[in-house]
Amino acid sequence: MKLSLGIREIEEIRNKLGREPKEEELLIMDSLWSEHCSYKSSKFFLRRFSYLNERVIMGIEDWQDAGAIDVGDGYALVIKVESHNHPSALDPFNGAATGVGGIIRDVISKGAKPIALLDMIRTGRINNQKAKWLAINIVKGISYYGNSIGVPVIGGEFSFDDCYVENPLVDIAC
């Protein structure tokens, strides 16, 4: 069984359970504490952002949520950014599309109307067949989902580097 949990994380699970974890429990915790679900490598940096400001209506307290700021005249701006890197590496069309669905859901859950999407994509150079396949299908997945429900992609950026051949970066904002 291949896990992304570190030795300290497995020890923490043992301590909390008071026993040796079962394989199924380790697999569940591996998923819950993964980078995709828990932002474990970026939590330290995200906590440094202040959301204590008179214009902040709803802060981003659990990193899985959208935030809202007062932009004046009775209007608020709700923003959500999410990465869907690993799902897009496995199934680029559906991985990217479900990333769009998740951020749109988070914006709607704050009572806001999603009006636009932005994306930031990093893949390997497209002279590599796998990287080209990833790039084409990630773009298709993002645009298909957003356009299907009337939330257009209004901008974004694309960058290529060999370090992203196997694991693209797919960040989407709504």
QUINOR-V14123 format. One record per residue. N is the residue number from 0. RES is the residue in one small letter. SS is DSSP state (H for helix, E for strand, L for the rest). Layout:
n:res:ss
N:RES:SS
N:RES:SS
This chain:
n:res:ss
0:m:L
1:k:L
2:l:L
3:s:L
4:l:L
5:g:L
6:i:H
7:r:H
8:e:H
9:i:H
10:e:H
11:e:H
12:i:H
13:r:H
14:n:H
15:k:H
16:l:H
17:g:L
18:r:L
19:e:L
20:p:L
21:k:L
22:e:H
23:e:H
24:e:H
25:l:H
26:l:H
27:i:H
28:m:H
29:d:H
30:s:H
31:l:H
32:w:L
33:s:L
34:e:H
35:h:H
36:c:H
37:s:H
38:y:L
39:k:L
40:s:L
41:s:L
42:k:H
43:f:H
44:f:H
45:l:H
46:r:L
47:r:L
48:f:L
49:s:L
50:y:L
51:l:L
52:n:L
53:e:L
54:r:L
55:v:E
56:i:E
57:m:E
58:g:L
59:i:L
60:e:L
61:d:L
62:w:L
63:q:L
64:d:L
65:a:L
66:g:E
67:a:E
68:i:E
69:d:E
70:v:E
71:g:E
72:d:L
73:g:L
74:y:E
75:a:E
76:l:E
77:v:E
78:i:E
79:k:L
80:v:E
81:e:E
82:s:E
83:h:L
84:n:H
85:h:H
86:p:H
87:s:H
88:a:H
89:l:H
90:d:L
91:p:H
92:f:H
93:n:H
94:g:H
95:a:H
96:a:H
97:t:H
98:g:H
99:v:H
100:g:H
101:g:H
102:i:H
103:i:H
104:r:H
105:d:H
106:v:H
107:i:H
108:s:L
109:k:L
110:g:L
111:a:L
112:k:L
113:p:L
114:i:L
115:a:L
116:l:E
117:l:E
118:d:E
119:m:E
120:i:E
121:r:E
122:t:E
123:g:L
124:r:L
125:i:L
126:n:L
127:n:L
128:q:H
129:k:H
130:a:H
131:k:H
132:w:H
133:l:H
134:a:H
135:i:H
136:n:H
137:i:H
138:v:H
139:k:H
140:g:H
141:i:H
142:s:H
143:y:H
144:y:H
145:g:H
146:n:H
147:s:H
148:i:L
149:g:L
150:v:L
151:p:L
152:v:E
153:i:E
154:g:E
155:g:E
156:e:E
157:f:E
158:s:E
159:f:E
160:d:L
161:d:H
162:c:H
163:y:H
164:v:L
165:e:L
166:n:L
167:p:L
168:l:E
169:v:E
170:d:E
171:i:E
172:a:E
173:c:L
